[in-house]
Amino acid sequence: MCIDNLDQQSGGPTGGWHRDTIWWHVYPLGFTGAPIRPGEVWLDHTGKATVVEPNDEPAPRGLRHLSNWLDYAQNLGCNGLLLGPIFTSQSHGYDTVDYFQIDPRLGTMEDFEALVTAASERGIRIMLDGVFSHVGHHHPWLQADLSSGDRNKDLFDIDWDAHGGPRPRVWEGHGGLARLNHASGTARDLVKNVMTFWLDKGIAGWRLDAAYSVPADFWAEVVPAVREQFPDAYFLGEVIHGDYTGFVKNARIDTVTQYELWKSIWSALKDANFFELDWTLKRHNDLLGNFIPQTFVGNHDVTRIATQIGHSGALAAATVLATVGGSPSIYYGDEQGMTGTKENRLGGDDAVRPAFPPAPQELNDLAGWMYHAHQGLLNLRRRHPWLVDATTTPLSLENARYTFRVTSRDGQNWLDVTLDAAGEPGNFSAQVHCQDGGQIFSS
């Protein structure tokens, strides 16, 4: 492996702080080993299984624990911390029961404020996960509305005439997740208040969970109202399929999750079919003409990239992530070559949401070489800040070998990236060359 020795730098193109942000994406409840479901099993970073006993009391390790990892993230090359849910919830965090309190499994408000301060001192911005599509079924306001029978209560989407009595309409068939009534001014006011409350405490933006399942006009009213108070706030919508550009425009947000690119990166490598990746990069070019997509090769909802295509494949995927246009995020553990399979069952996310030890030095038994490779790739990206909205052009394209050129908007800068899947099955390579002909990365 050959990686150029690049200094980590701040700064980047004008047009918003987020253009120069590389995110480290962490699922806090898993990262800190918080008990999720009593009586069930969770896994730590080594794959060791632990049974959470029904009478276990939540032990607040979380946000103080996470503070110990800020230098690790910064040294990796990240200057943004994208956090999964941290508000009080029933179990996995996406079943909120109090938007204004830190989940006691993660600590206290003071712990959160300490994390924000420590991150700010390092130039790291924090984005929170806002679950505004639905709440946990046990949310006290929901239970109060159901008990009162007052049909004038309109925060939640309640079927007042359901057989057997009023019941909430649920999110995508999940009985424990009750939908907000997004047609109501009450729901819009609540989300505005939640957003401004935490922005006032120092966060930089919001990931809008399941944004696709909420009408765009809801976001189009809420987001501009929040921007009036926090004009630099950043809004990322979780959108899986469909018209990405249209959603960004209609919802009046900054960006969406680029699931199309995620899928084509690992799939093209796995199947030795770079025509798929080339097609997606053409569409990606079109998106970049309208907004900067959030790019990734791993997150809390998908099978680990190293499980999909092995470690050499994961490094090739990271090479694409580091060199194409977008706002990239690294999902915690991918930089260590961790594996884990997403399964469609209760607890099926646990393997991709593992616990990390209290301090980075305790990861020394994992793939330090992968960390250093990611470090080199992210440093490469910082050395070339024009990559944020650069477009790609194919130079040569075969099923198992692909070279594309990444070119800056002004046409003055470029890099060539070569991906090779033609060797032994499961063995991939990637190279990056700069415009003077020099090789600056090779795996």
BELNOR-V783798 format. One record per helix or strand. SS is the DSSP state (@ for helix, = for strand). FROM is the first residue (numbers start at 1). LEN is the number of residues. If there is no record, write none. Layout:
ss: (SS,SS)
from: (FROM,FROM)
len: (LEN,LEN)
This chain:
ss: (=,@,=,@,=,=,@,@,=,=,=,@,=,=,@,=,=,=,=,=,@,=,@,@,=,@,=,@,@,=,@,=,@,@,=,@,@,@,=,=,=,=,=)
from: (2,17,23,28,41,49,62,70,80,87,96,109,125,134,140,156,158,167,170,174,185,205,211,216,234,244,255,259,274,294,305,327,334,350,355,360,368,385,391,401,414,429,439)
len: (2,4,4,4,4,3,6,7,4,3,7,13,6,3,9,1,2,2,2,7,15,4,3,14,4,8,3,13,15,3,19,5,3,3,1,4,16,5,7,7,7,6,4)
